[in-house]
Amino acid sequence: MSGQAAEPSLVQQRLALQRERTIAMVLLVFQVVGTAFIAFAVIVDSRDWYWWALVAACGVVVAVGARRFRRANAAINDFAKRHGRDAGRQR
């Protein structure tokens, strides 16, 4: 053998891209809901400053999740541009 790994099929590539987007979307939803609950708890029961720091940290995590989701969508769009809109779709 030549030692080079075979490139995955278009179906496998599309499934991997869609899986990444789905994971990013689910994590983002959970992050937003969790941040909202923490923020609500802090607003209702004004706690010390470190609770506000936790809300800010959760906001950063939400921003990272949104970035991951945008990157996944961009990767899917790039894949569609390179191989065609229906490339790798199973019917």
KOLGU-4560 file (N, C-alpha, C; in nm, 3 decimals, padded with zeros to 5 digits):
<recs>
<n_xx: 00.084 n_yy: -00.117 n_zz: 00.000 ca_xx: 00.000 ca_yy: 00.000 ca_zz: 00.000 c_xx: 00.088 c_yy: 00.124 c_zz: 00.000 mol: A seq: 1 type: MET>
<n_xx: 00.031 n_yy: 00.231 n_zz: -00.042 ca_xx: 00.107 ca_yy: 00.354 ca_zz: -00.053 c_xx: 00.119 c_yy: 00.428 c_zz: 00.080 mol: A seq: 2 type: SER>
<n_xx: 00.045 n_yy: 00.386 n_zz: 00.183 ca_xx: 00.054 ca_yy: 00.451 ca_zz: 00.313 c_xx: -00.039 c_yy: 00.569 c_zz: 00.329 mol: A seq: 3 type: GLY>
<n_xx: -00.116 n_yy: 00.602 n_zz: 00.225 ca_xx: -00.210 ca_yy: 00.713 ca_zz: 00.235 c_xx: -00.347 c_yy: 00.660 c_zz: 00.272 mol: A seq: 4 type: GLN>
<n_xx: -00.411 n_yy: 00.728 n_zz: 00.362 ca_xx: -00.545 ca_yy: 00.688 ca_zz: 00.401 c_xx: -00.644 c_yy: 00.730 c_zz: 00.293 mol: A seq: 5 type: ALA>
<n_xx: -00.739 n_yy: 00.645 n_zz: 00.267 ca_xx: -00.841 ca_yy: 00.676 ca_zz: 00.168 c_xx: -00.932 c_yy: 00.785 c_zz: 00.222 mol: A seq: 6 type: ALA>
<n_xx: -00.971 n_yy: 00.877 n_zz: 00.135 ca_xx: -01.061 ca_yy: 00.984 ca_zz: 00.175 c_xx: -01.200 c_yy: 00.926 c_zz: 00.198 mol: A seq: 7 type: GLU>
<n_xx: -01.268 n_yy: 00.967 n_zz: 00.304 ca_xx: -01.403 ca_yy: 00.915 ca_zz: 00.329 c_xx: -01.497 c_yy: 00.952 c_zz: 00.215 mol: A seq: 8 type: PRO>
<n_xx: -01.600 n_yy: 00.872 n_zz: 00.199 ca_xx: -01.697 ca_yy: 00.898 ca_zz: 00.093 c_xx: -01.772 c_yy: 01.028 c_zz: 00.123 mol: A seq: 9 type: SER>
<n_xx: -01.840 n_yy: 01.078 n_zz: 00.021 ca_xx: -01.917 ca_yy: 01.200 ca_zz: 00.038 c_xx: -02.027 c_yy: 01.183 c_zz: 00.143 mol: A seq: 10 type: LEU>
<n_xx: -02.085 n_yy: 01.064 n_zz: 00.148 ca_xx: -02.189 ca_yy: 01.037 ca_zz: 00.248 c_xx: -02.129 c_yy: 01.048 c_zz: 00.388 mol: A seq: 11 type: VAL>
<n_xx: -02.014 n_yy: 00.987 n_zz: 00.409 ca_xx: -01.949 ca_yy: 00.993 ca_zz: 00.541 c_xx: -01.908 c_yy: 01.135 c_zz: 00.576 mol: A seq: 12 type: GLN>
<n_xx: -01.860 n_yy: 01.209 n_zz: 00.478 ca_xx: -01.821 ca_yy: 01.348 ca_zz: 00.504 c_xx: -01.941 c_yy: 01.432 c_zz: 00.544 mol: A seq: 13 type: GLN>
<n_xx: -02.052 n_yy: 01.417 n_zz: 00.470 ca_xx: -02.173 ca_yy: 01.494 ca_zz: 00.502 c_xx: -02.227 c_yy: 01.456 c_zz: 00.639 mol: A seq: 14 type: ARG>
<n_xx: -02.228 n_yy: 01.327 n_zz: 00.669 ca_xx: -02.277 ca_yy: 01.283 ca_zz: 00.800 c_xx: -02.191 c_yy: 01.340 c_zz: 00.913 mol: A seq: 15 type: LEU>
<n_xx: -02.060 n_yy: 01.344 n_zz: 00.894 ca_xx: -01.972 ca_yy: 01.399 ca_zz: 00.997 c_xx: -01.998 c_yy: 01.548 c_zz: 01.016 mol: A seq: 16 type: ALA>
<n_xx: -02.019 n_yy: 01.621 n_zz: 00.906 ca_xx: -02.048 ca_yy: 01.764 ca_zz: 00.916 c_xx: -02.183 c_yy: 01.789 c_zz: 00.983 mol: A seq: 17 type: LEU>
<n_xx: -02.282 n_yy: 01.711 n_zz: 00.947 ca_xx: -02.414 ca_yy: 01.727 ca_zz: 01.008 c_xx: -02.411 c_yy: 01.689 c_zz: 01.156 mol: A seq: 18 type: GLN>
<n_xx: -02.333 n_yy: 01.588 n_zz: 01.189 ca_xx: -02.320 ca_yy: 01.547 ca_zz: 01.329 c_xx: -02.257 c_yy: 01.660 c_zz: 01.411 mol: A seq: 19 type: ARG>
<n_xx: -02.155 n_yy: 01.724 n_zz: 01.359 ca_xx: -02.091 ca_yy: 01.836 ca_zz: 01.428 c_xx: -02.189 c_yy: 01.950 c_zz: 01.448 mol: A seq: 20 type: GLU>
<n_xx: -02.270 n_yy: 01.980 n_zz: 01.345 ca_xx: -02.368 ca_yy: 02.087 ca_zz: 01.357 c_xx: -02.475 c_yy: 02.052 c_zz: 01.460 mol: A seq: 21 type: ARG>
<n_xx: -02.521 n_yy: 01.928 n_zz: 01.461 ca_xx: -02.622 ca_yy: 01.885 ca_zz: 01.558 c_xx: -02.570 c_yy: 01.893 c_zz: 01.700 mol: A seq: 22 type: THR>
<n_xx: -02.448 n_yy: 01.846 n_zz: 01.721 ca_xx: -02.387 ca_yy: 01.853 ca_zz: 01.855 c_xx: -02.374 c_yy: 01.998 c_zz: 01.899 mol: A seq: 23 type: ILE>
<n_xx: -02.327 n_yy: 02.084 n_zz: 01.809 ca_xx: -02.311 ca_yy: 02.226 ca_zz: 01.843 c_xx: -02.446 c_yy: 02.289 c_zz: 01.877 mol: A seq: 24 type: ALA>
<n_xx: -02.551 n_yy: 02.254 n_zz: 01.803 ca_xx: -02.683 ca_yy: 02.311 ca_zz: 01.827 c_xx: -02.738 c_yy: 02.265 c_zz: 01.963 mol: A seq: 25 type: MET>
<n_xx: -02.726 n_yy: 02.137 n_zz: 01.993 ca_xx: -02.777 ca_yy: 02.085 ca_zz: 02.120 c_xx: -02.702 c_yy: 02.148 c_zz: 02.237 mol: A seq: 26 type: VAL>
<n_xx: -02.570 n_yy: 02.153 n_zz: 02.227 ca_xx: -02.491 ca_yy: 02.213 ca_zz: 02.335 c_xx: -02.525 c_yy: 02.361 c_zz: 02.352 mol: A seq: 27 type: LEU>
<n_xx: -02.544 n_yy: 02.431 n_zz: 02.242 ca_xx: -02.578 ca_yy: 02.573 ca_zz: 02.249 c_xx: -02.712 c_yy: 02.594 c_zz: 02.317 mol: A seq: 28 type: LEU>
<n_xx: -02.810 n_yy: 02.512 n_zz: 02.285 ca_xx: -02.941 ca_yy: 02.524 ca_zz: 02.349 c_xx: -02.930 c_yy: 02.501 c_zz: 02.499 mol: A seq: 29 type: VAL>
<n_xx: -02.859 n_yy: 02.395 n_zz: 02.539 ca_xx: -02.842 ca_yy: 02.368 ca_zz: 02.682 c_xx: -02.765 c_yy: 02.481 c_zz: 02.751 mol: A seq: 30 type: PHE>
<n_xx: -02.666 n_yy: 02.535 n_zz: 02.685 ca_xx: -02.588 ca_yy: 02.644 ca_zz: 02.743 c_xx: -02.674 c_yy: 02.769 c_zz: 02.763 mol: A seq: 31 type: GLN>
<n_xx: -02.756 n_yy: 02.801 n_zz: 02.664 ca_xx: -02.842 ca_yy: 02.919 ca_zz: 02.674 c_xx: -02.944 c_yy: 02.900 c_zz: 02.787 mol: A seq: 32 type: VAL>
<n_xx: -03.005 n_yy: 02.783 n_zz: 02.793 ca_xx: -03.104 ca_yy: 02.757 ca_zz: 02.898 c_xx: -03.038 c_yy: 02.763 c_zz: 03.036 mol: A seq: 33 type: VAL>
<n_xx: -02.922 n_yy: 02.701 n_zz: 03.051 ca_xx: -02.851 ca_yy: 02.704 ca_zz: 03.178 c_xx: -02.811 c_yy: 02.844 c_zz: 03.219 mol: A seq: 34 type: GLY>
<n_xx: -02.762 n_yy: 02.922 n_zz: 03.125 ca_xx: -02.726 ca_yy: 03.060 ca_zz: 03.155 c_xx: -02.848 c_yy: 03.142 c_zz: 03.195 mol: A seq: 35 type: THR>
<n_xx: -02.960 n_yy: 03.119 n_zz: 03.129 ca_xx: -03.083 ca_yy: 03.191 ca_zz: 03.164 c_xx: -03.128 c_yy: 03.156 c_zz: 03.306 mol: A seq: 36 type: ALA>
<n_xx: -03.122 n_yy: 03.029 n_zz: 03.343 ca_xx: -03.160 ca_yy: 02.989 ca_zz: 03.478 c_xx: -03.069 c_yy: 03.052 c_zz: 03.583 mol: A seq: 37 type: PHE>
<n_xx: -02.940 n_yy: 03.049 n_zz: 03.558 ca_xx: -02.846 ca_yy: 03.108 ca_zz: 03.653 c_xx: -02.869 c_yy: 03.259 c_zz: 03.664 mol: A seq: 38 type: ILE>
<n_xx: -02.887 n_yy: 03.325 n_zz: 03.550 ca_xx: -02.910 ca_yy: 03.470 ca_zz: 03.551 c_xx: -03.039 c_yy: 03.502 c_zz: 03.625 mol: A seq: 39 type: ALA>
<n_xx: -03.144 n_yy: 03.425 n_zz: 03.602 ca_xx: -03.270 ca_yy: 03.447 ca_zz: 03.672 c_xx: -03.253 c_yy: 03.430 c_zz: 03.823 mol: A seq: 40 type: PHE>
<n_xx: -03.181 n_yy: 03.325 n_zz: 03.863 ca_xx: -03.158 ca_yy: 03.301 ca_zz: 04.006 c_xx: -03.079 c_yy: 03.416 c_zz: 04.068 mol: A seq: 41 type: ALA>
<n_xx: -02.983 n_yy: 03.468 n_zz: 03.996 ca_xx: -02.902 ca_yy: 03.579 ca_zz: 04.048 c_xx: -02.986 c_yy: 03.705 c_zz: 04.058 mol: A seq: 42 type: VAL>
<n_xx: -03.070 n_yy: 03.730 n_zz: 03.960 ca_xx: -03.154 ca_yy: 03.850 ca_zz: 03.962 c_xx: -03.257 c_yy: 03.843 c_zz: 04.075 mol: A seq: 43 type: ILE>
<n_xx: -03.319 n_yy: 03.728 n_zz: 04.093 ca_xx: -03.420 ca_yy: 03.712 ca_zz: 04.197 c_xx: -03.358 c_yy: 03.723 c_zz: 04.336 mol: A seq: 44 type: VAL>
<n_xx: -03.246 n_yy: 03.659 n_zz: 04.356 ca_xx: -03.179 ca_yy: 03.659 ca_zz: 04.485 c_xx: -03.040 c_yy: 03.719 c_zz: 04.467 mol: A seq: 45 type: ASP>
<n_xx: -03.032 n_yy: 03.850 n_zz: 04.468 ca_xx: -02.905 ca_yy: 03.919 ca_zz: 04.443 c_xx: -02.796 c_yy: 03.863 c_zz: 04.534 mol: A seq: 46 type: SER>
<n_xx: -02.710 n_yy: 03.789 n_zz: 04.475 ca_xx: -02.602 ca_yy: 03.728 ca_zz: 04.550 c_xx: -02.476 c_yy: 03.810 c_zz: 04.534 mol: A seq: 47 type: ARG>
<n_xx: -02.369 n_yy: 03.754 n_zz: 04.578 ca_xx: -02.241 ca_yy: 03.823 ca_zz: 04.572 c_xx: -02.192 c_yy: 03.834 c_zz: 04.428 mol: A seq: 48 type: ASP>
<n_xx: -02.083 n_yy: 03.906 n_zz: 04.412 ca_xx: -02.027 ca_yy: 03.936 ca_zz: 04.280 c_xx: -01.985 c_yy: 03.811 c_zz: 04.205 mol: A seq: 49 type: TRP>
<n_xx: -01.944 n_yy: 03.707 n_zz: 04.277 ca_xx: -01.895 ca_yy: 03.588 ca_zz: 04.206 c_xx: -02.007 c_yy: 03.516 c_zz: 04.132 mol: A seq: 50 type: TYR>
<n_xx: -02.132 n_yy: 03.535 n_zz: 04.172 ca_xx: -02.241 ca_yy: 03.477 ca_zz: 04.095 c_xx: -02.257 c_yy: 03.550 c_zz: 03.961 mol: A seq: 51 type: TRP>
<n_xx: -02.234 n_yy: 03.681 n_zz: 03.965 ca_xx: -02.237 ca_yy: 03.757 ca_zz: 03.840 c_xx: -02.121 c_yy: 03.716 c_zz: 03.751 mol: A seq: 52 type: TRP>
<n_xx: -02.007 n_yy: 03.683 n_zz: 03.811 ca_xx: -01.893 ca_yy: 03.633 ca_zz: 03.734 c_xx: -01.928 c_yy: 03.500 c_zz: 03.668 mol: A seq: 53 type: ALA>
<n_xx: -02.005 n_yy: 03.417 n_zz: 03.738 ca_xx: -02.050 ca_yy: 03.290 ca_zz: 03.681 c_xx: -02.141 c_yy: 03.315 c_zz: 03.561 mol: A seq: 54 type: LEU>
<n_xx: -02.230 n_yy: 03.412 n_zz: 03.572 ca_xx: -02.318 ca_yy: 03.446 ca_zz: 03.459 c_xx: -02.234 c_yy: 03.493 c_zz: 03.340 mol: A seq: 55 type: VAL>
<n_xx: -02.132 n_yy: 03.575 n_zz: 03.367 ca_xx: -02.044 ca_yy: 03.623 ca_zz: 03.260 c_xx: -01.969 c_yy: 03.507 c_zz: 03.196 mol: A seq: 56 type: ALA>
<n_xx: -01.920 n_yy: 03.414 n_zz: 03.279 ca_xx: -01.849 ca_yy: 03.297 ca_zz: 03.225 c_xx: -01.942 c_yy: 03.211 c_zz: 03.139 mol: A seq: 57 type: ALA>
<n_xx: -02.065 n_yy: 03.197 n_zz: 03.184 ca_xx: -02.163 ca_yy: 03.122 ca_zz: 03.104 c_xx: -02.190 c_yy: 03.193 c_zz: 02.972 mol: A seq: 58 type: CYS>
<n_xx: -02.191 n_yy: 03.324 n_zz: 02.976 ca_xx: -02.209 ca_yy: 03.401 ca_zz: 02.852 c_xx: -02.096 c_yy: 03.376 c_zz: 02.754 mol: A seq: 59 type: GLY>
<n_xx: -01.975 n_yy: 03.365 n_zz: 02.807 ca_xx: -01.860 ca_yy: 03.334 ca_zz: 02.721 c_xx: -01.877 c_yy: 03.195 c_zz: 02.660 mol: A seq: 60 type: VAL>
<n_xx: -01.923 n_yy: 03.100 n_zz: 02.740 ca_xx: -01.944 ca_yy: 02.963 ca_zz: 02.689 c_xx: -02.051 c_yy: 02.963 c_zz: 02.581 mol: A seq: 61 type: VAL>
<n_xx: -02.155 n_yy: 03.042 n_zz: 02.598 ca_xx: -02.259 ca_yy: 03.053 ca_zz: 02.495 c_xx: -02.200 c_yy: 03.111 c_zz: 02.366 mol: A seq: 62 type: VAL>
<n_xx: -02.115 n_yy: 03.212 n_zz: 02.379 ca_xx: -02.051 ca_yy: 03.271 ca_zz: 02.261 c_xx: -01.964 c_yy: 03.170 c_zz: 02.189 mol: A seq: 63 type: ALA>
<n_xx: -01.891 n_yy: 03.088 n_zz: 02.264 ca_xx: -01.808 ca_yy: 02.983 ca_zz: 02.204 c_xx: -01.896 c_yy: 02.881 c_zz: 02.134 mol: A seq: 64 type: VAL>
<n_xx: -02.008 n_yy: 02.846 n_zz: 02.196 ca_xx: -02.102 ca_yy: 02.752 ca_zz: 02.133 c_xx: -02.161 c_yy: 02.807 c_zz: 02.005 mol: A seq: 65 type: GLY>
<n_xx: -02.193 n_yy: 02.936 n_zz: 02.005 ca_xx: -02.247 ca_yy: 02.999 ca_zz: 01.884 c_xx: -02.142 c_yy: 03.000 c_zz: 01.773 mol: A seq: 66 type: ALA>
<n_xx: -02.018 n_yy: 03.025 n_zz: 01.810 ca_xx: -01.910 ca_yy: 03.024 ca_zz: 01.711 c_xx: -01.893 c_yy: 02.884 c_zz: 01.653 mol: A seq: 67 type: ARG>
<n_xx: -01.901 n_yy: 02.782 n_zz: 01.738 ca_xx: -01.889 ca_yy: 02.644 ca_zz: 01.691 c_xx: -02.002 c_yy: 02.610 c_zz: 01.595 mol: A seq: 68 type: ARG>
<n_xx: -02.123 n_yy: 02.656 n_zz: 01.626 ca_xx: -02.237 ca_yy: 02.632 ca_zz: 01.539 c_xx: -02.221 c_yy: 02.702 c_zz: 01.405 mol: A seq: 69 type: PHE>
<n_xx: -02.174 n_yy: 02.827 n_zz: 01.407 ca_xx: -02.151 ca_yy: 02.900 ca_zz: 01.281 c_xx: -02.044 c_yy: 02.832 c_zz: 01.197 mol: A seq: 70 type: ARG>
<n_xx: -01.938 n_yy: 02.785 n_zz: 01.261 ca_xx: -01.833 ca_yy: 02.715 ca_zz: 01.187 c_xx: -01.885 c_yy: 02.586 c_zz: 01.123 mol: A seq: 71 type: ARG>
<n_xx: -01.971 n_yy: 02.514 n_zz: 01.195 ca_xx: -02.028 ca_yy: 02.390 ca_zz: 01.141 c_xx: -02.115 c_yy: 02.422 c_zz: 01.020 mol: A seq: 72 type: ALA>
<n_xx: -02.196 n_yy: 02.527 n_zz: 01.029 ca_xx: -02.279 ca_yy: 02.567 ca_zz: 00.915 c_xx: -02.192 c_yy: 02.610 c_zz: 00.797 mol: A seq: 73 type: ASN>
<n_xx: -02.086 n_yy: 02.683 n_zz: 00.825 ca_xx: -01.995 ca_yy: 02.726 ca_zz: 00.717 c_xx: -01.929 c_yy: 02.606 c_zz: 00.651 mol: A seq: 74 type: ALA>
<n_xx: -01.892 n_yy: 02.506 n_zz: 00.729 ca_xx: -01.830 ca_yy: 02.386 ca_zz: 00.674 c_xx: -01.928 c_yy: 02.310 c_zz: 00.585 mol: A seq: 75 type: ALA>
<n_xx: -02.053 n_yy: 02.303 n_zz: 00.626 ca_xx: -02.155 ca_yy: 02.236 ca_zz: 00.543 c_xx: -02.177 c_yy: 02.313 c_zz: 00.414 mol: A seq: 76 type: ILE>
<n_xx: -02.183 n_yy: 02.446 n_zz: 00.423 ca_xx: -02.199 ca_yy: 02.528 ca_zz: 00.302 c_xx: -02.080 c_yy: 02.513 c_zz: 00.209 mol: A seq: 77 type: ASN>
<n_xx: -01.960 n_yy: 02.508 n_zz: 00.264 ca_xx: -01.840 ca_yy: 02.490 ca_zz: 00.183 c_xx: -01.841 c_yy: 02.353 c_zz: 00.115 mol: A seq: 78 type: ASP>
<n_xx: -01.882 n_yy: 02.252 n_zz: 00.188 ca_xx: -01.894 ca_yy: 02.117 ca_zz: 00.132 c_xx: -01.993 c_yy: 02.117 c_zz: 00.015 mol: A seq: 79 type: PHE>
<n_xx: -02.107 n_yy: 02.184 n_zz: 00.032 ca_xx: -02.208 ca_yy: 02.190 ca_zz: -00.073 c_xx: -02.156 c_yy: 02.265 c_zz: -00.196 mol: A seq: 80 type: ALA>
<n_xx: -02.077 n_yy: 02.371 n_zz: -00.174 ca_xx: -02.021 ca_yy: 02.445 ca_zz: -00.287 c_xx: -01.919 c_yy: 02.361 c_zz: -00.364 mol: A seq: 81 type: LYS>
<n_xx: -01.838 n_yy: 02.284 n_zz: -00.291 ca_xx: -01.734 ca_yy: 02.204 ca_zz: -00.357 c_xx: -01.791 c_yy: 02.083 c_zz: -00.429 mol: A seq: 82 type: ARG>
<n_xx: -01.891 n_yy: 02.017 n_zz: -00.370 ca_xx: -01.937 ca_yy: 01.889 ca_zz: -00.424 c_xx: -02.080 c_yy: 01.891 c_zz: -00.478 mol: A seq: 83 type: HIS>
<n_xx: -02.148 n_yy: 02.001 n_zz: -00.465 ca_xx: -02.287 ca_yy: 02.008 ca_zz: -00.510 c_xx: -02.382 c_yy: 02.003 c_zz: -00.392 mol: A seq: 84 type: GLY>
<n_xx: -02.500 n_yy: 02.061 n_zz: -00.413 ca_xx: -02.595 ca_yy: 02.076 ca_zz: -00.304 c_xx: -02.642 c_yy: 01.943 c_zz: -00.247 mol: A seq: 85 type: ARG>
<n_xx: -02.658 n_yy: 01.842 n_zz: -00.329 ca_xx: -02.709 ca_yy: 01.714 ca_zz: -00.284 c_xx: -02.600 c_yy: 01.609 c_zz: -00.266 mol: A seq: 86 type: ASP>
<n_xx: -02.476 n_yy: 01.649 n_zz: -00.271 ca_xx: -02.367 ca_yy: 01.551 ca_zz: -00.258 c_xx: -02.369 c_yy: 01.486 c_zz: -00.120 mol: A seq: 87 type: ALA>
<n_xx: -02.363 n_yy: 01.355 n_zz: -00.120 ca_xx: -02.356 ca_yy: 01.281 ca_zz: 00.004 c_xx: -02.489 c_yy: 01.259 c_zz: 00.073 mol: A seq: 88 type: GLY>
<n_xx: -02.596 n_yy: 01.306 n_zz: 00.013 ca_xx: -02.728 ca_yy: 01.284 ca_zz: 00.074 c_xx: -02.777 c_yy: 01.144 c_zz: 00.039 mol: A seq: 89 type: ARG>
<n_xx: -02.833 n_yy: 01.079 n_zz: 00.137 ca_xx: -02.889 ca_yy: 00.948 ca_zz: 00.113 c_xx: -03.039 c_yy: 00.962 c_zz: 00.091 mol: A seq: 90 type: GLN>
<n_xx: -03.088 n_yy: 00.887 n_zz: -00.003 ca_xx: -03.232 ca_yy: 00.895 ca_zz: -00.035 c_xx: -03.300 c_yy: 00.769 c_zz: 00.007 mol: A seq: 91 type: ARG>
</recs>
